[in-house]
């Protein structure tokens, strides 16, 4: 039997289901409401980060174990959020726990190098085939330092980034993110706009945004910048996937960008904070066979501890080695973080672990695709490594412009509520994806698909 034709979703039905599911979630999270009352007295907005906020109140978690988490109301959930993709190892992995415990007994901080820092860098060098490494404590620090290294190396100021990509919360990259469709600008001359208040206009003007998956548009914009005496110091981009759900690079795109940057001696930075150890042992470099000048890692790197890293070629890192760029930080290479990272890389994120993640993602993508086809939903499932999502669009999303043109915010909001009420903990936000962990099982995957099927049935009944 052929799949039914794509249905036109009933917006009134979506609104009805959203109201029903929101009421149900509110009733199930009264403990979070009480904790929000306390938190709001001492934490701005009741949360530690604006990305943790939610209306009418955040969901406060109490503990996690393997592939599951429990909130303060005792609701047990399969964790597909995984700390914005940081916990691909699963919660409280025993190998990482043993390493942290042993390191704690020997001292947790010295602001001096330790052997684990060397072991970790050696493994990262092997995985990414980049010779020199430095540490930081977050993804924002990693991209901030990488851009500074590029500027110091080249003596130039302008930064080229992908329109709609998030690279952390420092001023240079808080540009052209979350922009309304009618403010994007011309495809060949995309707007540079601040992401919120507090970002100097002079900084915004130094960051130039170009579309994803269009090397020709990037080349033409760079040519215009060079003609204006503004040759870029670097191109920074999410290589493995653009984080709008999941938007994969088209065939040949990364290679074309690599050739363009080499031609003009522009530093190519792959931001793999989200993907890094999550999609392959060597991230996008291994997956797509394209090597950047600098790569930034964080999130899942530390196995639950705040660890980031910058890897680079001899050319790119020469600006650090000759002392012209100061890459510093009191907690860089913190012994506790290095111990956790060493255990994660050598004992947890093994070839067998990646095979397991690939098999699980194949299963969840196949299951979601089957649901979409059986119910004629407008959308498609897409994924890579431990990452994936359902994009509620009949058109293929290839960049920010097509994402905003086809975004179904109402469906994304409903899907989140539906999951949360049925034991599937997902990232709050319309542009996020699932992250699997090595502790996820086929039962977890099947439950996710079951919940998605229930949503589809409710929508199309």
Secondary structure, DSSP 8 states (H G I E B T S, - for coil): ----------HHHHHHHHHHHHHHHHHHTHHHHHHHHHHTTTSGGGSSSGGG--SS----EEEEEBTEEEETT--EEEESSHHHHT-TT-BT-HHHHHHHHHHHHT-S--SS--HHHHHHHHHHHHHH---EEEEESSHHHHHHHHHHHHHHHHT---EEEETT----SSGGG-BS-S--GGGSEETTEE---BSSSS--HHHHHTEEEE-TT-HHHHHHHHHHHHHTT---SEEEE-SS-BTTTTB---TTHHHHHHHHHHHHT-EEEEE-TTTHHHHSTTHHHHHH----SEEEE-GGGGTTS--EEEEE-HHHHHHHHTTSS----TTTT-HHHHHHHHHIIIIIS-HHHHHHHHHHHHHHHHHHHHHHHHHT-S-EEEEETTEEEEE--SS---SHHHHHHH--HHHHHHHHHHHHTTTEE--SSTT--EE--TT--HHHHHHHHHHHHHHHHHHH-
